[in-house]
Amino acid sequence: EEPGDEQTKGPEPMLQEVEIVEVATEAQLSEYYARRGDEDSVLVKARQLLRTHQLLMKLVDVEYTMDRKKLFFYFTSEQRIDFRAYVRDLAKEFRIRIEMRQIGVRDEAKTVRGLSPCGRACCCSYWLHRFTPICIRMVKEQNLALNPTKISGICGRLMCCMAYEHPTYSELWKSL
């Protein structure tokens, strides 16, 4: 392997190459901001509808497709949920195709864009594009206290920066 070809445990590389297709026009930018504004009002209305269904799920985000022919609803839930009646009501309310996508707590933190315990924006919402596996061994190798409140992010999982700093600490320990 080449030095820059680091891999996660899955098939995805740690860094992703992005290709810019074109620079957005003023019309495309104004359409984007209009769509984002509409998504905010859709989310509020969808949460009101959710209360009437009394489902054990949390709506995190909503997103229109570029052509506005479909709405994606992102939600978190501890268990499986039968939300067919809820989806029917959403389709009636917004008169559009609806797709529900369950996301994890780390994805929720990324979407919400909160502040990390260090006081900066969460790495996942600011610059981190992929979630890499993080284990308690990484925390131990960095000689950090195993205090859950100090090593957990706002998502309740081990902080992403543990994986980010782990290679540096591994190299330092080899030379000591």
C-alpha positions in Angstrom: 0.0 0.0 0.0 1.1 3.5 -0.7 1.4 5.9 2.3 -1.6 8.0 1.2 -3.9 5.0 0.5 -5.2 4.6 4.1 -8.3 2.6 4.3 -11.1 2.2 6.8 -12.2 -1.3 7.8 -14.8 -1.2 5.1 -14.4 -0.7 1.4 -14.4 3.1 1.6 -11.1 5.1 1.6 -10.6 7.5 4.4 -10.3 10.5 2.1 -12.7 10.9 -0.8 -11.8 12.7 -4.0 -14.4 15.3 -5.1 -14.7 16.6 -8.6 -16.2 20.0 -9.3 -18.6 19.7 -12.2 -19.4 23.3 -12.7 -19.7 26.5 -10.7 -23.3 27.2 -9.6 -25.1 30.0 -11.3 -27.0 32.7 -9.4 -30.3 31.1 -10.4 -29.1 27.7 -9.1 -28.0 29.3 -5.8 -31.2 31.2 -5.3 -33.2 27.9 -6.0 -31.0 26.1 -3.5 -31.7 28.7 -0.8 -35.4 28.7 -1.6 -35.5 24.9 -1.3 -33.6 25.0 2.0 -36.2 27.5 3.3 -39.1 25.3 2.2 -37.4 22.3 3.8 -37.4 24.1 7.2 -41.2 24.7 7.0 -41.8 21.1 5.8 -39.8 19.8 8.8 -41.9 21.8 11.3 -45.2 20.6 9.7 -43.9 17.0 9.5 -43.0 17.0 13.2 -46.5 18.3 14.1 -48.0 15.4 12.1 -45.6 13.0 13.8 -47.1 14.0 17.2 -50.6 12.9 16.1 -49.2 9.4 15.1 -47.3 9.0 18.5 -44.5 7.0 16.9 -41.2 6.5 18.8 -39.0 8.2 16.3 -37.3 11.6 16.0 -37.4 13.5 12.7 -33.9 15.0 12.2 -33.9 16.5 8.7 -35.8 16.8 5.5 -34.5 17.3 2.0 -36.0 17.9 -1.4 -34.5 16.4 -4.5 -33.2 19.0 -7.0 -36.3 18.6 -9.2 -38.6 18.8 -6.2 -40.4 15.5 -7.1 -39.4 13.7 -3.9 -39.0 14.5 -0.2 -36.5 12.6 1.9 -37.2 12.4 5.7 -34.2 11.5 7.9 -35.1 10.0 11.3 -33.6 8.2 14.3 -35.3 5.5 16.3 -34.3 2.9 18.8 -36.5 0.2 17.3 -38.3 -0.8 14.1 -41.3 1.3 13.4 -44.4 0.8 11.2 -44.7 4.3 9.7 -46.8 3.5 6.7 -49.8 5.5 7.9 -47.5 8.4 8.7 -46.0 8.3 5.2 -49.5 8.3 3.7 -50.4 11.5 5.7 -47.1 13.1 4.7 -47.9 12.4 1.0 -51.4 13.9 1.4 -50.1 17.0 3.2 -47.2 17.8 0.8 -48.5 16.1 -2.4 -45.2 14.6 -3.3 -43.4 11.3 -3.1 -42.0 10.5 0.3 -39.0 8.5 1.3 -38.0 7.7 4.9 -34.4 7.1 5.8 -33.2 5.9 9.2 -29.9 7.4 10.3 -27.7 6.7 13.3 -26.8 9.0 16.2 -23.5 10.0 14.6 -25.3 11.0 11.5 -27.8 13.0 13.6 -25.0 14.9 15.3 -23.5 15.6 11.8 -26.9 17.0 10.6 -27.6 19.0 13.7 -24.2 20.7 13.6 -23.5 21.1 17.3 -20.5 22.0 19.3 -18.0 19.5 20.5 -16.7 19.3 24.1 -13.6 21.1 22.9 -15.8 24.2 22.0 -15.3 23.9 18.3 -17.9 22.7 15.7 -18.3 19.0 15.6 -15.6 17.4 13.3 -18.3 15.3 11.6 -20.4 18.4 10.6 -17.4 20.6 9.6 -14.7 18.7 7.8 -15.1 14.9 8.4 -16.8 13.2 5.4 -16.7 9.6 6.6 -17.2 8.0 10.0 -14.3 5.7 10.8 -14.6 2.9 13.4 -13.4 4.1 16.8 -12.6 1.7 19.7 -11.6 2.1 23.3 -8.1 0.9 22.5 -7.5 4.2 20.7 -8.4 6.0 23.8 -6.1 3.9 26.0 -3.2 4.3 23.6 -3.5 8.1 23.8 -3.3 7.8 27.7 -6.6 9.5 28.2 -8.8 8.9 31.2 -11.6 6.4 30.5 -14.2 8.9 31.7 -17.2 8.6 29.4 -18.1 12.3 29.8 -14.6 13.3 28.6 -14.3 10.9 25.7 -17.8 11.0 24.3 -19.1 13.4 21.6 -22.5 15.0 21.5 -23.8 11.8 19.8 -22.9 9.8 22.9 -20.3 7.7 21.0 -16.5 7.9 21.3 -15.3 11.2 19.8 -14.3 11.1 16.1 -11.0 12.9 16.9 -9.8 9.7 18.7 -9.5 8.1 15.3 -8.0 11.2 13.8 -5.2 11.5 16.3 -4.6 7.7 16.8 -2.0 7.3 14.0 0.1 10.1 15.4 0.0 8.6 18.9 0.8 5.1 17.6 4.0 6.5 15.9 5.0 8.4 19.0 4.7 5.2 21.2 6.9 3.2 18.8 9.8 5.6 19.3 9.5 5.7 23.1 
